[in-house]
């Protein structure tokens, strides 16, 4: 039972690392929760506590204009003891969330959908990492650990996205739809993952069953299920807060970007500089830009829906309005599933260097701007550009590698030859 | 960008070497694409284009459309050209006569007739009414009140009441205008009453002439005001001599712009340390308040005062000592620079309304008396700003009082109130304050009416001239309110209810200004269309190029294939 021993070791070590960090550095969670790279206005634990306080005192949590997160988080966290006095409970919760996410990632890896989907057999399918290694890559990723220690609520969205992918790659339609609707309810943009994941779920179901189910009926029933689940969650929120105003404070904030707190994304700087009369227009352009990838990638990568979904999470980490390192952590943990593409990637060194460069210099430049006062906003924005560039290089390069991989299957005689795009 | 990879990537071999088993010839020619990959690429391109066309275009249309509320341009233009409202000023004059009603009616008719003959300004008409004569009510004669008789004491729209008093002695007819109530006493001899048979009695003519004289200046003011507004008013306006016009212009440049509230600032400046205090509060109470109270219907006032020691006038002003009159004299040119704007803390404006400054300057004893050279006077008015009074210490009080008493301030206060009258635009005649104030009400109502109308016209022109500025609903609402109140003000004017006319005109003016100076309208005035290229291109250019190129390439191949198929 070597695998089980490995598993236990990995998970035990991950839990130990997290709890150790929580207990030996009691000020670390608050420090990280205040960092703009980790906590955005829509995921911050401090804002969650503010909303929780208002909620417990029977005031609408959205009254203060501080809390922008989903209403159903409030009853969940109000069950826990007050984190400022007894942080242990919430620490355990976040550790558990990370472990469950890793478990879901293992399920994805075990399903083999990354290398051998129904319509496509990669010629390099033997080149893969074990599920334990993939889970370890998630659990010991410093970005994941930082998100967990900062207790950012994006950890929850990450978990539900991973569960949705896992369930889709197992062909479990109902749980997939439910997990995805929770993820969308928490942070809205995961709804764009629905088309590729639906295809993934369909492919798995079709390969398991003797005859493929009717595609249109499958699509309609799952879409209706997603709508119903989302509607149910929104209705529960309505019952909880007593009015629909939470829509304005949660999804309205994500759509309209009223809070321009700096983050690692590209939006905040752009909208600080924006002429007021063009603000709405460019909000529309930016959102459409994010959304337009979903259909295009799904169609182009029809044979590898899991890869399309993973690439979309990478695009979310770059182009959504309030990205944090948690989004990058999700993408970078899904990437090891595609170990077989790594030999085909051409700019791995450049991308890795850019990511490392941004991770170390980002906090330094932020310090120069905000605390030392010797820099300005351009310092931090430049470093977020490098960060986004690094991620875009990975996204583009892996996409190239996936297409090359498809091409190699199509024309095996050209394997290993130089190619160019025409 | 990942997008270009996703949208158009199709991987093809580089020039294949001849050793390659599959290459048919040495020339590098990519093998034909499979039908599947062609369709895949097309569907990807179409999916991007669908997002752009189905979602992008509506977003662009919706978010960059300029909202322009509908404005009643026709009505606004009509107001600006004074087509809607022909302002009229029908003044009511009540006549109290201690004579039988029949005779009184007769006298009234005669007087009215001669008045109308004298009047050459049809918009401004005096109409006589017969009033109860309370002071003879207990006389033996029975007064028969008919429909025309009104109760004078309860109607503030009565401009003036004329009281006929029979006297036996003295030169008759003669008249006396009460200075502090709107009443004209006319003394007449018994023989001057018109008889039933005669037409045109000397008394009637006399009263008509007196009344015409009393309202002469008001007519000039209103006529001047009317002549400055556009529109078909030429026949209404009466002709004014150029001298009068120049005088009225001069006066209107001195007066402050109308505001519902003025701040009055009374300041005491002295170059030395005495007087260190003044009894300003009781002086204002005594000399200023009665006048200010009588203006309550037109303006509100707030007052503040200050004492500034060791604050001399502008150092460049040097008075000369005049041996003849033994006094220090200021030349007329110096007066404009007298106020030490650099050092005297005279705030330009407190709060919403304009500030009127009154400066009392007490010169040093070594430089007193200080007077104006040309006139020997000691006060002057600064147009649209306030007034200055130099109060020379009298020789009598050698002890140099540290505190100025109320009595010592009296002359200065009288000067200040005269200056305030000019600054408010109060007419200079007749010698009856209530009459002058009611004239001011009419003049102000008319001028506010005209200025609100012309603001409406300006807004309408702006609306047409700048099609790129947004017009929010607020502006349309303000415009509606303005026209509504303008109509009410105009109706009130025609009915002779001047106080309510002023009230409505004031609202109309405020709303018109609010609409014209709406902040959100001017945001894009200085944003020409060329700048939009600079806004759109940097972001949309890079995104659009691969989209358009891909679409064009696809179209090209489709057309080529189509042609090839037709030719074969």
Interface residues (C-beta under 8 A of the other chain):
Chain A: X275 X276 X277 X278 X280 X281 X282 X283 X284 X285 X288 X289 X291 X292 X293 X295 X296 X297 X299 X300 X302 X311 X315 X392 X395 X396 X399 X400 X403 X404 X407 X410 X411 X413 X414 X417 X418 X419 X420 X421 X422
Chain B: X1 X2 X3 X5 X6 X7 X8 X9 X10 X11 X12 X13 X14 X20 X21 X22 X30 X34 X40 X43 X44 X47 X48 X50 X51 X52 X55 X56 X59 X60 X62 X63 X64 X523 X524 X527 X535 X539 X540 X543
